[in-house]
Amino acid sequence: MRFVINGIGIAGPTLAYWLRRSGHDVLLIEQAPAIRTGGYVIDFWGVGYDVAEKMGLLPRIHQLGYRVRDVRFVDARGRRTGGFSAGVFERMTNGRFTSLRRSDLSRVIHDMLDGQVEVVLGDSITAIDERPDAVHVRFEQAPPREVDVVIGADGLHSRVREIAFGGVPSLETPLGYHVAAFEIEGYRPRDELVYVSHGVAGKQISRFALRDDKTLFLFLFRDQYLADLGAWRERDRKQVLARVFAEVGWECPQILAALSSVDDLYFDSVSQIRLPQWTSGRTALVGDAAACVSLLAGEGTGLAMAEAYTLAAMLRSCGEYRAAFGRYQDLLMPLVRRKQDSAFKLASTFVPKTALGVMFRNTVTRLLGMPILADYLVGRDLRDDFQLPEVTW
């Protein structure tokens, strides 16, 4: 069949890889003028790790990844107030766990395509006109095409979802936070393989030392601070961060000073996408476009790969898109719903509203050094309880 996939992040290239294994023709289209860089570091385990293994990606992922040793919470003077050894994740996943830049993982998957898939950058789908035997697709730049199936793999703010599912605003469920991330070179101090965080009521800033003398910074703050600032525009994002984190203390003054010269700033809401179904006619959604679990769930990237693999597997085993779409949803929706519900429940404790809540969170994290308590507190969220479908490719 002929497929067009909107979005070259994680789910899109993964799906394209497996569709090509079945001999389908695939067009990958991406609105950005180049493969995206930057973003933030993600933890990678579970079903996504299993898909990466099937693709032969693990050696390269381990080469690019980081074996984080410690997660450390500090006060305004840099003194440890909480945290835990990251070995708890290694133990609970039997060593099948690493951390890496999301953009690095995207690049690794894209490189696996090795020219086997047509790729168009700087363009996007603008209209989907379904006909009895095909879909007429229009683009911002390229001439229209007739395809058999359209795939939306274009993230939280999916254009394909907006077109095919009517753009109902209630599909996006805000979790009450905004996130921002950027990298700079030469920042000091550095704590190798340690994720260092400082938080106050409703705000948290973290740093992680990357290779090549780079440091990643991650900001999380409650939406109420945006409301307090009144109207803001995209070009004011640096000013938003400067005002929200002005009185947070710790290393914030020098971090905010470094932000002023940064060109690549990631900034977005922390939200989930909740749909009653992931398909409409000949259009299907994968990854965050279908069911963003949010940054707070910690496994969105892996789930995106699992969704892409499962959809391709069902298309291969069913041989007909309608049946494949139904099996795809039936298999994965229960797992994704559990992950979404878990993240929704944990949202209020991720960046606590009060100073007392921050203190309580830091205290609880110290208990993760005890295996029984660690399994109770985070073990359930690390276990996927899902077996990838076995298909002969």
C-alpha positions in Angstrom: 0.0 0.0 0.0 0.9 3.7 -0.3 1.4 5.5 3.0 2.0 9.1 3.9 3.3 9.8 7.4 3.2 13.3 8.8 6.0 13.8 11.3 9.6 12.7 11.6 10.1 12.4 15.4 10.1 9.0 17.0 6.8 7.2 15.9 7.0 8.3 12.3 10.4 6.9 11.3 9.8 3.8 13.4 6.6 3.0 11.6 8.2 3.8 8.2 11.0 1.3 9.0 8.5 -1.6 9.7 6.2 -0.7 6.8 9.1 -0.9 4.4 9.9 -4.3 5.8 6.5 -5.3 4.5 7.2 -3.8 1.1 4.9 -0.7 1.4 5.6 2.6 -0.3 6.2 5.3 2.3 6.4 9.1 2.2 7.7 10.8 5.4 6.9 14.5 5.6 8.1 16.9 8.2 7.1 20.5 8.8 10.6 21.5 10.2 13.3 22.3 7.6 15.7 19.7 9.2 15.6 16.8 11.6 15.0 18.3 15.0 17.8 18.7 17.6 17.7 19.8 21.2 14.8 19.0 23.5 15.4 17.1 26.6 16.8 13.8 27.9 14.4 11.0 28.1 14.5 7.7 30.1 14.2 4.7 27.8 13.0 1.3 28.8 10.1 -1.1 28.5 8.3 -1.9 25.3 10.1 0.8 23.3 13.4 -0.8 24.4 12.1 -4.1 23.0 11.2 -2.5 19.7 14.7 -0.9 19.5 16.2 -4.3 20.1 14.2 -5.8 17.2 15.5 -3.0 15.0 19.1 -3.7 16.0 19.4 -0.2 17.5 20.6 -1.0 21.1 24.4 -0.8 20.4 24.0 2.7 19.0 21.5 3.7 21.7 23.9 2.6 24.4 26.7 4.5 22.8 24.7 7.7 22.8 23.0 7.1 26.1 23.9 7.9 29.7 24.0 5.5 32.7 22.7 8.0 35.2 24.1 7.2 38.7 22.2 9.5 40.9 19.1 11.7 41.0 19.8 14.5 43.5 17.5 17.2 45.0 19.3 20.2 46.5 18.4 23.3 48.5 19.2 26.9 47.6 22.8 26.4 48.9 23.4 23.2 46.8 23.1 20.9 49.8 21.5 17.5 49.2 17.9 17.3 50.5 16.6 14.2 48.8 17.1 11.9 45.8 18.1 8.3 45.2 20.5 6.1 43.3 19.4 5.6 39.7 20.4 2.0 40.1 16.8 1.3 41.3 15.7 1.7 37.6 18.5 -0.7 36.5 17.4 -3.3 39.0 13.7 -3.1 38.2 14.3 -3.3 34.4 17.0 -6.0 34.6 19.5 -3.5 33.1 17.3 -2.7 30.1 17.3 1.1 30.9 19.2 4.1 29.6 18.8 7.8 29.3 19.5 9.8 26.1 18.5 12.9 24.1 15.2 12.4 22.4 16.6 14.0 19.3 19.5 11.5 19.3 17.1 8.6 19.3 15.1 10.2 16.5 18.2 10.6 14.4 19.3 6.9 15.1 15.9 5.6 13.9 15.9 8.0 10.9 19.3 6.7 9.9 18.0 3.2 9.8 15.8 4.1 6.9 19.0 4.7 4.8 17.3 6.2 1.8 14.6 3.5 1.5 11.8 6.0 2.3 11.0 9.2 0.5 11.5 12.1 2.9 10.3 15.7 2.4 11.3 18.4 4.9 9.8 21.8 5.3 6.2 20.7 4.4 3.1 19.4 6.0 -0.4 18.0 5.2 -3.1 20.6 4.9 -6.1 18.5 3.7 -7.3 14.9 3.7 -10.0 14.0 1.2 -11.0 10.4 1.7 -12.5 8.6 -1.4 -13.8 5.1 -1.9 -10.5 3.5 -2.8 -7.9 6.0 -1.7 -7.1 9.3 0.0 -6.4 12.5 -1.8 -3.8 14.4 0.3 -2.8 18.1 -0.1 0.3 19.7 1.2 1.6 23.2 2.0 4.3 23.0 -0.7 4.3 19.6 -2.6 1.7 18.7 -5.2 -1.2 16.5 -4.1 -0.9 12.7 -3.9 -3.2 9.7 -3.9 -2.4 7.3 -1.1 -4.1 4.4 0.7 -3.4 5.4 4.3 -2.6 8.6 6.1 -0.6 8.5 9.4 -0.5 11.3 11.9 2.8 11.1 13.8 3.1 14.8 14.3 3.1 15.1 18.1 1.0 16.8 20.8 -0.2 19.5 18.4 -0.9 17.2 15.5 -2.1 18.8 12.3 -3.4 15.4 11.0 -5.4 14.9 14.2 -6.9 18.4 13.8 -8.0 17.6 10.3 -9.2 14.1 10.7 -10.8 14.3 14.2 -12.2 17.9 14.0 -9.7 19.6 16.3 -11.9 19.2 19.3 -10.1 21.3 22.1 -11.2 18.9 24.8 -8.9 16.2 23.3 -6.0 17.9 25.0 -5.9 17.5 28.7 -3.5 19.9 30.4 -1.8 18.6 33.5 -1.2 22.1 34.9 2.5 22.6 34.0 4.7 24.1 31.4 8.2 22.7 30.5 11.2 24.4 28.9 14.6 23.0 28.0 17.9 24.2 26.5 21.6 23.4 26.3 24.7 25.4 26.6 28.5 24.7 26.5 31.0 25.3 29.3 28.6 25.6 32.2 30.1 25.1 35.7 29.6 23.3 38.0 29.3 19.9 36.4 28.1 16.7 38.1 28.8 13.8 35.7 25.9 11.3 35.4 23.9 13.0 38.1 20.6 14.6 37.5 20.5 17.6 39.9 17.3 19.4 40.7 16.3 22.4 42.9 12.7 23.0 43.6 10.5 25.5 45.4 6.7 25.6 45.6 5.3 25.2 42.0 8.7 25.5 40.3 11.7 23.2 39.6 14.9 23.6 37.6 17.2 20.7 36.8 20.6 20.3 35.1 22.3 17.3 33.6 25.9 17.2 32.2 26.1 16.0 28.6 29.0 15.1 26.4 31.2 17.7 24.7 31.1 19.9 27.8 27.4 20.7 27.3 24.8 20.9 30.0 21.0 20.4 29.6 18.7 22.5 31.7 15.0 21.6 32.3 12.4 24.0 33.7 9.1 22.8 35.1 6.5 25.2 36.5 2.8 25.3 37.3 0.5 27.1 34.8 -0.6 29.5 37.4 2.6 31.5 36.9 1.7 32.1 33.3 -1.7 33.3 34.3 -0.1 35.7 36.8 2.1 37.2 34.0 -1.0 37.9 31.8 -0.8 37.8 28.0 2.5 36.6 26.5 3.7 35.8 23.0 6.1 33.2 21.6 9.0 35.7 21.4 8.6 36.4 25.2 9.4 32.8 26.3 12.8 33.7 27.7 11.3 36.6 29.6 8.6 34.3 31.0 11.3 32.0 32.3 13.3 34.9 33.7 10.3 36.3 35.6 9.0 32.9 36.8 12.4 31.7 38.1 13.8 35.1 39.2 13.5 34.4 43.0 14.1 30.6 43.0 17.7 30.9 44.1 20.4 28.2 43.8 22.1 28.5 40.4 19.2 30.2 38.7 20.8 33.7 38.2 23.7 32.2 36.1 21.4 29.8 34.3 19.0 32.6 33.3 21.9 34.7 32.3 23.1 31.9 30.0 19.5 31.5 28.6 19.7 35.0 27.1 22.1 33.9 24.4 20.4 30.6 23.5 18.8 30.2 20.1 17.2 26.7 20.5 14.7 26.8 23.4 12.1 24.1 23.8 8.9 25.4 25.5 5.5 23.7 25.7 2.6 22.8 27.9 2.6 19.5 29.7 -0.6 17.8 28.4 -2.1 14.5 27.5 -4.1 13.5 24.4 -7.1 11.3 25.2 -9.1 10.0 22.3 -11.9 7.4 22.2 -10.2 6.0 19.1 -7.0 6.5 17.2 -8.3 6.0 13.7 -10.8 7.6 11.4 -11.5 6.1 8.0 -8.1 5.6 6.3 -6.3 7.8 8.8 -4.5 6.6 11.9 -2.6 8.3 14.7 0.6 7.1 16.5 2.8 8.5 19.2 1.9 11.7 21.0 -0.6 12.5 18.2 -2.7 9.6 19.3 -2.2 9.4 23.0 0.5 11.7 24.5 1.0 10.4 28.1 3.1 13.5 28.9 6.5 14.2 30.3 5.3 13.1 33.7 4.7 9.5 32.6 8.3 9.2 31.6 7.7 6.6 28.8 6.1 8.5 26.0 9.0 7.8 23.6 9.0 4.1 24.2 5.2 3.9 23.8 5.4 5.8 20.5 7.8 3.1 19.2 5.6 0.3 20.5 2.5 1.9 18.8 4.4 2.2 15.5 5.6 -1.4 15.6 2.2 -2.8 16.6 0.4 -0.9 13.9 2.8 -2.1 11.3 2.6 -5.7 12.7 -1.2 -5.7 12.5 -1.1 -4.3 8.9 1.2 -7.2 8.0 -0.8 -9.9 9.8 -4.3 -8.7 8.9 -3.5 -7.6 5.4 -6.3 -5.0 5.4 -6.2 -1.6 7.0 -9.7 -1.7 8.7 -9.0 -4.9 10.6 -5.4 -3.8 11.4 -6.6 -0.5 12.8 -9.0 -2.3 15.1 -6.5 -4.7 16.4 -3.9 -2.0 16.9 -6.3 0.0 19.2 -7.5 -3.1 21.1 -4.0 -4.2 21.9 -2.4 -0.9 23.0 -5.2 1.3 24.3 -5.4 -0.4 27.8 -1.6 0.0 28.4 -1.6 3.6 27.3 -4.7 4.4 29.4 -2.9 3.0 32.5 0.1 5.1 31.8 -2.0 8.2 31.3 -4.0 7.6 34.5 -0.8 7.0 36.5 0.8 10.3 35.2 -2.4 12.2 35.9 -2.4 11.0 39.5 1.3 11.8 40.0 1.1 15.3 38.5 0.4 17.0 41.8 3.5 15.5 43.4 5.9 16.1 40.5 6.4 19.7 41.3 4.6 20.2 44.6 2.4 23.3 45.2 3.8 24.1 48.6 7.2 24.2 50.4 5.9 21.5 52.7 5.0 19.4 49.7 8.6 19.9 48.3 10.0 18.7 51.6 7.7 15.7 51.7 8.6 14.8 48.1 12.3 15.0 48.9 11.9 12.8 51.9 10.0 10.1 50.0 12.7 10.0 47.3 15.2 9.0 49.9 13.2 5.9 50.7 13.7 4.6 47.1 17.0 3.1 48.4 14.9 0.4 50.1 14.0 -2.2 47.5 10.6 -3.1 49.0 9.5 0.6 49.1 11.0 1.3 45.7 9.0 -1.5 44.1 5.8 -0.2 45.8 6.4 3.4 44.8 7.7 3.1 41.3 7.8 -0.5 40.3 4.3 -0.6 38.9 5.0 2.4 36.6 8.1 0.7 35.2 6.4 -2.5 34.3 4.5 -2.5 31.0 2.8 -5.9 31.2 2.6 -5.9 27.4 4.0 -8.4 24.9 4.8 -7.1 21.5 3.0 -9.0 18.8 5.2 -11.6 17.1 5.1 -11.3 13.3 7.3 -12.9 10.6 8.8 -10.0 8.7 
